[in-house]
Amino acid sequence: MIHHRNPAHGLVACQTVGPEYLDDPDRDVTVEAGVRLVNALLRFGVNLEQVSADKVCHTCTDVKDAYRIRLGILTVDETNAMAAQLGSFASEFERMRELLCAASPDKLAAATAP
């Protein structure tokens, strides 16, 4: 709430604030999640350069979150390249798993156990 005072009545006595005054824990949590996603995708050679944490408009949507991660806009070529990159890694992981199964069923059971 903003209080307007007449300068003739003097200054309002108050304590100063620090940077934490502008902290937004909801945004911090969202940004942390977005950073984790980007770093995970970068390990697979996928770089989403337009990722952002955007405040949710609660008057125009029923989304309960305060912020959402927006992944950006991709061209068809970018989308195909990213899908191919991720598909290539998935195929390689599957090939490695099959080799492990063939080499030693016991190792596979140990590797997949929770």
DSSP file (Angstrom, degrees, kcal/mol; ACC not computed):
  #  RESIDUE AA STRUCTURE BP1 BP2  ACC     N-H-->O    O-->H-N    N-H-->O    O-->H-N    TCO  KAPPA ALPHA  PHI   PSI    X-CA   Y-CA   Z-CA
    1    1 A M              0   0    0      0, 0.0     2,-0.5     0, 0.0     0, 0.0   0.000 360.0 360.0 360.0 134.1    0.0    0.0    0.0
    2    2 A I        -     0   0    0      2,-0.0     2,-0.5     0, 0.0     0, 0.0  -0.827 360.0-158.9 -97.8 128.1    1.4    3.4   -0.9
    3    3 A H        -     0   0    0     -2,-0.5     2,-0.5     2,-0.0     0, 0.0  -0.927   4.7-153.9-107.5 124.7    0.9    6.2    1.6
    4    4 A H        -     0   0    0     -2,-0.5     2,-0.4     2,-0.0    -2,-0.0  -0.837  14.8-170.2 -97.8 132.9    1.2    9.7    0.3
    5    5 A R        -     0   0    0     -2,-0.5     7,-0.0     7,-0.0     5,-0.0  -0.900  27.5-113.0-122.6 151.4    2.2   12.4    2.8
    6    6 A N    >   -     0   0    0     -2,-0.4     3,-2.3     1,-0.1     4,-0.2  -0.694  24.4-133.9 -78.4 128.3    2.3   16.1    2.6
    7    7 A P  G >  S+     0   0    0      0, 0.0     3,-1.5     0, 0.0    -1,-0.1   0.773 103.8  67.3 -56.7 -25.0    5.9   17.3    2.7
    8    8 A A  G 3  S+     0   0    0      1,-0.3     3,-0.1     2,-0.1    -2,-0.0   0.740  93.2  59.2 -68.3 -20.8    4.9   19.9    5.3
    9    9 A H  G <  S-     0   0    0     -3,-2.3    -1,-0.3     1,-0.3     2,-0.1   0.453 113.3-116.4 -87.2  -0.4    4.3   17.0    7.8
   10   10 A G    <   -     0   0    0     -3,-1.5    -1,-0.3    -4,-0.2     2,-0.1  -0.201  43.0 -44.4  92.6 174.8    7.9   15.8    7.5
   11   11 A L        -     0   0    0     -3,-0.1     2,-0.5     1,-0.1    -5,-0.0  -0.463  57.7-109.0 -80.3 151.4    9.5   12.6    6.3
   12   12 A V        -     0   0    0     -2,-0.1     2,-0.5    -7,-0.0    -1,-0.1  -0.684  32.0-130.9 -78.6 127.7    8.1    9.2    7.2
   13   13 A A        +     0   0    0     -2,-0.5     2,-0.3    -3,-0.0    -1,-0.0  -0.702  47.3 141.0 -81.5 123.4   10.5    7.5    9.6
   14   14 A C        -     0   0    0     -2,-0.5     2,-0.2     0, 0.0    -2,-0.0  -0.976  50.5 -97.9-154.8 165.6   11.2    3.9    8.4
   15   15 A Q        -     0   0    0     -2,-0.3     2,-0.1     1,-0.1     0, 0.0  -0.562  41.3-112.2 -84.6 153.4   14.0    1.4    8.1
   16   16 A T        -     0   0    0     -2,-0.2     2,-0.3     1,-0.0    -1,-0.1  -0.418  29.1-134.1 -78.9 161.8   15.9    0.9    4.9
   17   17 A V        -     0   0    0     -2,-0.1    -1,-0.0     2,-0.0     0, 0.0  -0.773  10.2-143.5-113.8 160.7   15.6   -2.3    2.9
   18   18 A G    >   -     0   0    0     -2,-0.3     3,-2.0     1,-0.0     4,-0.3  -0.487  43.6 -79.4-110.3-175.0   18.2   -4.5    1.3
   19   19 A P  G >  S+     0   0    0      0, 0.0     3,-1.8     0, 0.0     4,-0.2   0.800 122.5  70.1 -57.4 -29.7   18.2   -6.5   -1.9
   20   20 A E  G >  S+     0   0    0      1,-0.3     3,-1.4     2,-0.2    -3,-0.0   0.704  80.4  77.1 -63.5 -17.2   16.2   -9.3   -0.3
   21   21 A Y  G <  S+     0   0    0     -3,-2.0    -1,-0.3     1,-0.3    -4,-0.0   0.820  98.4  43.8 -59.6 -31.1   13.2   -6.9   -0.3
   22   22 A L  G <  S+     0   0    0     -3,-1.8    -1,-0.3    -4,-0.3    -2,-0.2   0.342  85.6 129.4 -98.2   5.4   12.8   -7.6   -4.0
   23   23 A D    <   -     0   0    0     -3,-1.4    -3,-0.0    -4,-0.2     0, 0.0  -0.278  40.3-164.3 -60.0 146.4   13.3  -11.4   -3.7
   24   24 A D     >  -     0   0    0      1,-0.1     4,-2.5     2,-0.0     3,-0.4  -0.804   5.3-171.5-134.2  90.8   10.7  -13.5   -5.3
   25   25 A P  H  > S+     0   0    0      0, 0.0     4,-2.3     0, 0.0     5,-0.2   0.840  86.1  55.6 -55.8 -36.4   10.9  -17.1   -4.0
   26   26 A D  H  > S+     0   0    0      1,-0.2     4,-1.9     2,-0.2    41,-0.1   0.924 111.1  44.0 -62.4 -43.2    8.4  -18.4   -6.6
   27   27 A R  H  > S+     0   0    0     -3,-0.4     4,-3.1     2,-0.2     5,-0.2   0.903 110.8  55.2 -67.6 -40.2   10.5  -17.0   -9.4
   28   28 A D  H  X S+     0   0    0     -4,-2.5     4,-2.3     1,-0.2    -2,-0.2   0.911 109.1  46.9 -58.9 -43.7   13.7  -18.3   -7.8
   29   29 A V  H  X S+     0   0    0     -4,-2.3     4,-2.0     2,-0.2    -1,-0.2   0.901 113.9  48.3 -64.7 -41.7   12.3  -21.9   -7.7
   30   30 A T  H  X S+     0   0    0     -4,-1.9     4,-2.4     2,-0.2    -2,-0.2   0.919 111.5  48.9 -65.8 -44.4   11.1  -21.6  -11.3
   31   31 A V  H  X S+     0   0    0     -4,-3.1     4,-2.7     1,-0.2     5,-0.2   0.908 109.2  53.6 -62.5 -41.5   14.4  -20.3  -12.5
   32   32 A E  H  X S+     0   0    0     -4,-2.3     4,-2.1    -5,-0.2    -1,-0.2   0.914 110.3  46.9 -59.5 -43.5   16.3  -23.1  -10.7
   33   33 A A  H  X S+     0   0    0     -4,-2.0     4,-2.2     2,-0.2    -1,-0.2   0.906 112.1  50.5 -64.8 -41.6   14.1  -25.7  -12.5
   34   34 A G  H  X S+     0   0    0     -4,-2.4     4,-2.7     1,-0.2    -2,-0.2   0.896 109.1  50.8 -63.3 -40.8   14.6  -24.0  -15.8
   35   35 A V  H  X S+     0   0    0     -4,-2.7     4,-2.7     2,-0.2     5,-0.2   0.905 109.1  51.5 -63.5 -42.1   18.4  -24.0  -15.3
   36   36 A R  H  X S+     0   0    0     -4,-2.1     4,-2.2    -5,-0.2    -2,-0.2   0.917 111.6  47.6 -61.0 -42.5   18.4  -27.7  -14.5
   37   37 A L  H  X S+     0   0    0     -4,-2.2     4,-2.6     2,-0.2     5,-0.2   0.942 112.8  47.6 -63.8 -48.0   16.4  -28.4  -17.7
   38   38 A V  H  X S+     0   0    0     -4,-2.7     4,-2.5     1,-0.2    -2,-0.2   0.925 112.7  49.2 -60.9 -44.9   18.7  -26.3  -19.9
   39   39 A N  H  X S+     0   0    0     -4,-2.7     4,-1.3     1,-0.2    -1,-0.2   0.889 111.4  49.6 -63.8 -38.4   21.8  -27.9  -18.4
   40   40 A A  H  X S+     0   0    0     -4,-2.2     4,-0.5    -5,-0.2     3,-0.3   0.928 112.9  46.5 -64.8 -44.2   20.4  -31.4  -18.9
   41   41 A L  H ><>S+     0   0    0     -4,-2.6     5,-2.5     1,-0.2     3,-1.2   0.866 106.0  59.4 -66.7 -35.5   19.5  -30.7  -22.5
   42   42 A L  H ><5S+     0   0    0     -4,-2.5     3,-1.7     1,-0.3    -1,-0.2   0.846  96.7  61.6 -61.5 -32.7   22.9  -29.1  -23.1
   43   43 A R  H 3<5S+     0   0    0     -4,-1.3    -1,-0.3    -3,-0.3    -2,-0.2   0.763 106.3  46.9 -63.6 -23.6   24.5  -32.4  -22.2
   44   44 A F  T <<5S-     0   0    0     -3,-1.2    -1,-0.3    -4,-0.5    -2,-0.2   0.261 125.1-103.2-100.0   9.9   22.6  -33.9  -25.1
   45   45 A G  T < 5S+     0   0    0     -3,-1.7     2,-0.6     1,-0.2    -3,-0.2   0.677  80.3 132.0  79.6  17.2   23.7  -31.1  -27.5
   46   46 A V      < -     0   0    0     -5,-2.5     2,-0.6    -8,-0.1    -1,-0.2  -0.910  34.3-172.4-106.9 119.4   20.3  -29.4  -27.4
   47   47 A N        -     0   0    0     -2,-0.6     2,-1.0    -3,-0.1    -9,-0.0  -0.923   9.4-168.4-117.2 109.7   20.5  -25.6  -26.8
   48   48 A L    >   -     0   0    0     -2,-0.6     3,-0.9     1,-0.2    -6,-0.1  -0.826   8.5-179.3 -95.2 101.0   17.2  -23.8  -26.2
   49   49 A E  T 3  S+     0   0    0     -2,-1.0    -1,-0.2     1,-0.2    23,-0.1   0.623  72.2  55.8 -80.1 -13.6   18.4  -20.2  -26.4
   50   50 A Q  T 3  S+     0   0    0     21,-0.4    -1,-0.2     2,-0.1     2,-0.1   0.110  70.8 139.8-108.6  22.1   15.0  -18.5  -25.8
   51   51 A V    <   +     0   0    0     -3,-0.9     2,-0.3    20,-0.2    20,-0.2  -0.418  24.9 166.9 -66.7 138.2   14.2  -20.1  -22.4
   52   52 A S  E     -A   70   0A   0     18,-2.3    18,-3.1    -2,-0.1     2,-0.7  -0.985  39.8-125.5-148.9 158.6   12.6  -17.7  -20.0
   53   53 A A  E     -A   69   0A   0     -2,-0.3     2,-0.4    16,-0.2    16,-0.2  -0.937  37.3-170.1-105.4 112.4   10.7  -17.7  -16.7
   54   54 A D  E     -A   68   0A   0     14,-2.8    14,-2.4    -2,-0.7     2,-0.2  -0.854  24.2-116.8-112.2 138.6    7.5  -15.8  -17.2
   55   55 A K  E     -A   67   0A   0     -2,-0.4     2,-0.3    12,-0.2    12,-0.3  -0.484  35.3-119.5 -68.7 137.5    5.0  -14.6  -14.7
   56   56 A V        -     0   0    0     10,-2.7     2,-0.9    -2,-0.2    -1,-0.1  -0.624  14.2-132.6 -81.9 134.5    1.6  -16.2  -15.1
   57   57 A C    >>  -     0   0    0     -2,-0.3     3,-0.6     1,-0.2     4,-0.5  -0.787  19.8-170.7 -85.7 108.1   -1.4  -14.0  -15.8
   58   58 A H  T 34 S+     0   0    0     -2,-0.9    -1,-0.2     1,-0.2    -2,-0.0   0.604  80.7  60.1 -80.2 -10.5   -4.0  -15.2  -13.4
   59   59 A T  T 34 S+     0   0    0      1,-0.1    -1,-0.2    -3,-0.1     3,-0.1   0.697 113.1  36.5 -85.9 -19.3   -6.7  -13.1  -14.9
   60   60 A C  T <4 S+     0   0    0     -3,-0.6     2,-0.3     1,-0.1    -2,-0.2   0.363 122.4  33.1-114.5   5.6   -6.4  -14.8  -18.3
   61   61 A T     <  -     0   0    0     -4,-0.5    -1,-0.1     2,-0.1    -5,-0.0  -0.983  64.0-133.2-153.0 160.9   -5.6  -18.4  -17.3
   62   62 A D        +     0   0    0     -2,-0.3     2,-0.2    -3,-0.1    -4,-0.1   0.234  59.6 133.9-100.8  13.9   -6.4  -20.9  -14.5
   63   63 A V        -     0   0    0     -6,-0.2    -2,-0.1     1,-0.1    -7,-0.0  -0.444  45.0-155.9 -63.9 132.1   -2.8  -21.9  -14.1
   64   64 A K        +     0   0    0     -2,-0.2    -1,-0.1     3,-0.0    -6,-0.1   0.728  61.6  98.1 -85.7 -23.4   -2.0  -22.0  -10.3
   65   65 A D        -     0   0    0      1,-0.1    -9,-0.1   -10,-0.0     3,-0.1  -0.302  68.9-140.9 -65.8 149.5    1.8  -21.5  -10.6
   66   66 A A  S    S+     0   0    0      1,-0.2   -10,-2.7   -11,-0.1     2,-0.3   0.832  86.9  19.2 -76.8 -33.4    3.2  -18.0  -10.1
   67   67 A Y  E     -A   55   0A   0    -12,-0.3     2,-0.3   -41,-0.1   -12,-0.2  -0.933  67.0-159.5-134.8 156.9    5.7  -18.5  -13.0
   68   68 A R  E     -A   54   0A   0    -14,-2.4   -14,-2.8    -2,-0.3     2,-0.6  -0.969  24.0-117.4-133.4 150.5    6.1  -20.9  -15.9
   69   69 A I  E     -A   53   0A   0     -2,-0.3     2,-0.5   -16,-0.2   -16,-0.2  -0.793  25.4-159.0 -87.6 124.3    9.1  -21.9  -18.0
   70   70 A R  E     -A   52   0A   0    -18,-3.1   -18,-2.3    -2,-0.6     3,-0.1  -0.919   5.2-160.0-103.4 125.8    8.7  -20.8  -21.6
   71   71 A L        -     0   0    0     -2,-0.5   -21,-0.4     1,-0.3   -20,-0.2   0.558  38.5-124.8 -85.2  -7.8   11.0  -22.9  -23.9
   72   72 A G        -     0   0    0    -22,-0.1     2,-0.5   -23,-0.1    -1,-0.3  -0.433  32.3 -57.1  98.4-173.0   10.8  -20.4  -26.7
   73   73 A I        -     0   0    0     -2,-0.1     2,-0.4    -3,-0.1   -23,-0.0  -0.943  48.8-164.3-115.1 130.2    9.9  -20.6  -30.4
   74   74 A L        -     0   0    0     -2,-0.5     2,-0.1   -26,-0.0    -2,-0.0  -0.881  16.5-128.0-115.6 144.7   11.6  -23.1  -32.7
   75   75 A T     >  -     0   0    0     -2,-0.4     4,-2.5     1,-0.1     5,-0.2  -0.387  34.7-106.4 -75.8 167.3   11.7  -23.2  -36.4
   76   76 A V  H  > S+     0   0    0      1,-0.2     4,-2.7     2,-0.2     5,-0.2   0.911 122.8  51.2 -61.8 -41.9   10.8  -26.5  -38.1
   77   77 A D  H  > S+     0   0    0      2,-0.2     4,-2.4     1,-0.2    -1,-0.2   0.914 110.6  47.9 -62.8 -42.9   14.5  -27.1  -38.9
   78   78 A E  H  > S+     0   0    0      2,-0.2     4,-2.5     1,-0.2     5,-0.2   0.915 112.4  49.7 -62.8 -42.5   15.5  -26.4  -35.3
   79   79 A T  H  X S+     0   0    0     -4,-2.5     4,-2.5     1,-0.2    -2,-0.2   0.924 112.0  47.2 -62.9 -45.4   12.9  -28.8  -34.0
   80   80 A N  H  X S+     0   0    0     -4,-2.7     4,-2.4     2,-0.2    -1,-0.2   0.896 111.9  50.7 -63.4 -40.5   13.9  -31.5  -36.4
   81   81 A A  H  X S+     0   0    0     -4,-2.4     4,-2.3     2,-0.2    -2,-0.2   0.916 112.5  46.0 -64.4 -43.4   17.6  -31.1  -35.5
   82   82 A M  H  X S+     0   0    0     -4,-2.5     4,-2.6     2,-0.2     5,-0.2   0.913 112.7  49.9 -66.5 -42.1   16.8  -31.3  -31.8
   83   83 A A  H  X S+     0   0    0     -4,-2.5     4,-2.6     1,-0.2    -2,-0.2   0.904 111.9  48.6 -62.6 -41.0   14.6  -34.3  -32.2
   84   84 A A  H  X S+     0   0    0     -4,-2.4     4,-2.3     2,-0.2    -2,-0.2   0.903 111.1  50.6 -65.3 -40.9   17.3  -36.0  -34.3
   85   85 A Q  H  X S+     0   0    0     -4,-2.3     4,-1.9     2,-0.2    -2,-0.2   0.945 114.5  42.4 -62.2 -49.4   20.0  -35.2  -31.6
   86   86 A L  H  X S+     0   0    0     -4,-2.6     4,-2.5     1,-0.2    -2,-0.2   0.891 113.8  52.7 -65.6 -39.2   17.9  -36.6  -28.8
   87   87 A G  H  X S+     0   0    0     -4,-2.6     4,-2.4    -5,-0.2    -1,-0.2   0.872 107.0  53.3 -63.1 -37.3   16.8  -39.6  -30.9
   88   88 A S  H  X S+     0   0    0     -4,-2.3     4,-2.1     2,-0.2    -1,-0.2   0.918 110.7  45.7 -63.5 -44.7   20.5  -40.3  -31.6
   89   89 A F  H  X S+     0   0    0     -4,-1.9     4,-2.7     2,-0.2    -2,-0.2   0.908 111.9  51.9 -65.1 -41.1   21.4  -40.3  -27.9
   90   90 A A  H  X S+     0   0    0     -4,-2.5     4,-2.3     1,-0.2    -2,-0.2   0.908 110.0  49.2 -62.0 -41.7   18.3  -42.5  -27.1
   91   91 A S  H  X S+     0   0    0     -4,-2.4     4,-2.5     2,-0.2    -1,-0.2   0.906 111.6  49.1 -63.8 -41.5   19.4  -45.0  -29.8
   92   92 A E  H  X S+     0   0    0     -4,-2.1     4,-2.5     2,-0.2    -2,-0.2   0.912 110.5  50.0 -65.1 -42.5   22.9  -45.1  -28.4
   93   93 A F  H  X S+     0   0    0     -4,-2.7     4,-2.2     1,-0.2    -2,-0.2   0.909 111.7  48.8 -61.6 -41.0   21.7  -45.6  -24.9
   94   94 A E  H  X S+     0   0    0     -4,-2.3     4,-2.4     2,-0.2    -2,-0.2   0.905 110.6  50.5 -65.3 -41.7   19.5  -48.5  -26.1
   95   95 A R  H  X S+     0   0    0     -4,-2.5     4,-2.2     1,-0.2    -2,-0.2   0.918 111.2  48.7 -61.4 -43.6   22.4  -50.0  -28.0
   96   96 A M  H  X S+     0   0    0     -4,-2.5     4,-2.2     1,-0.2    -2,-0.2   0.888 110.7  51.0 -64.4 -39.1   24.6  -49.8  -24.9
   97   97 A R  H  X S+     0   0    0     -4,-2.2     4,-2.5     2,-0.2    -2,-0.2   0.911 109.5  50.0 -64.7 -42.3   21.8  -51.4  -22.7
   98   98 A E  H  X S+     0   0    0     -4,-2.4     4,-2.5     2,-0.2    -2,-0.2   0.889 110.2  50.5 -64.0 -39.1   21.4  -54.3  -25.2
   99   99 A L  H  X S+     0   0    0     -4,-2.2     4,-2.2     2,-0.2    -1,-0.2   0.901 110.7  49.4 -63.7 -40.6   25.2  -54.8  -25.1
  100  100 A L  H  X S+     0   0    0     -4,-2.2     4,-2.4     2,-0.2     8,-0.3   0.905 111.0  49.7 -64.9 -41.5   25.2  -54.9  -21.4
  101  101 A C  H  < S+     0   0    0     -4,-2.5    -2,-0.2     1,-0.2    -1,-0.2   0.925 112.8  46.8 -61.7 -44.8   22.2  -57.4  -21.4
  102  102 A A  H  < S+     0   0    0     -4,-2.5    -1,-0.2     1,-0.2    -2,-0.2   0.869 113.8  48.3 -67.6 -35.9   24.0  -59.6  -23.8
  103  103 A A  H  < S-     0   0    0     -4,-2.2    -2,-0.2     1,-0.2    -1,-0.2   0.905 133.4  -8.3 -72.2 -42.4   27.3  -59.5  -21.9
  104  104 A S     X  -     0   0    0     -4,-2.4     4,-1.7    -5,-0.2     3,-0.4  -0.735  47.2-163.4-162.8 105.4   25.9  -60.2  -18.4
  105  105 A P  H  > S+     0   0    0      0, 0.0     4,-2.1     0, 0.0     5,-0.1   0.826  97.3  59.1 -58.8 -30.8   22.3  -60.4  -17.3
  106  106 A D  H  > S+     0   0    0      1,-0.2     4,-2.1     2,-0.2     5,-0.2   0.890 103.5  50.5 -65.5 -39.5   23.4  -60.0  -13.7
  107  107 A K  H  > S+     0   0    0     -3,-0.4     4,-2.6     2,-0.2    -1,-0.2   0.883 109.2  51.8 -65.9 -37.8   25.1  -56.6  -14.5
  108  108 A L  H  X S+     0   0    0     -4,-1.7     4,-2.0    -8,-0.3    -2,-0.2   0.925 108.9  49.7 -64.5 -43.4   21.8  -55.4  -16.1
  109  109 A A  H  X S+     0   0    0     -4,-2.1     4,-0.7     1,-0.2    -1,-0.2   0.903 113.9  45.9 -61.7 -40.9   19.8  -56.4  -13.1
  110  110 A A  H  < S+     0   0    0     -4,-2.1     3,-0.4     1,-0.2    -1,-0.2   0.888 112.6  50.6 -69.1 -38.6   22.2  -54.6  -10.8
  111  111 A A  H  < S+     0   0    0     -4,-2.6    -2,-0.2     1,-0.2    -1,-0.2   0.797 115.7  41.2 -70.9 -28.3   22.3  -51.5  -13.1
  112  112 A T  H  < S+     0   0    0     -4,-2.0    -1,-0.2    -5,-0.2    -2,-0.2   0.468  87.9 111.9 -99.3  -2.8   18.5  -51.2  -13.3
  113  113 A A     <        0   0    0     -4,-0.7    -3,-0.0    -3,-0.4    -4,-0.0  -0.448 360.0 360.0 -71.4 143.8   17.8  -52.0   -9.6
  114  114 A P              0   0    0      0, 0.0    -1,-0.1     0, 0.0    -4,-0.1   0.502 360.0 360.0 -68.6 360.0   16.5  -49.0   -7.6
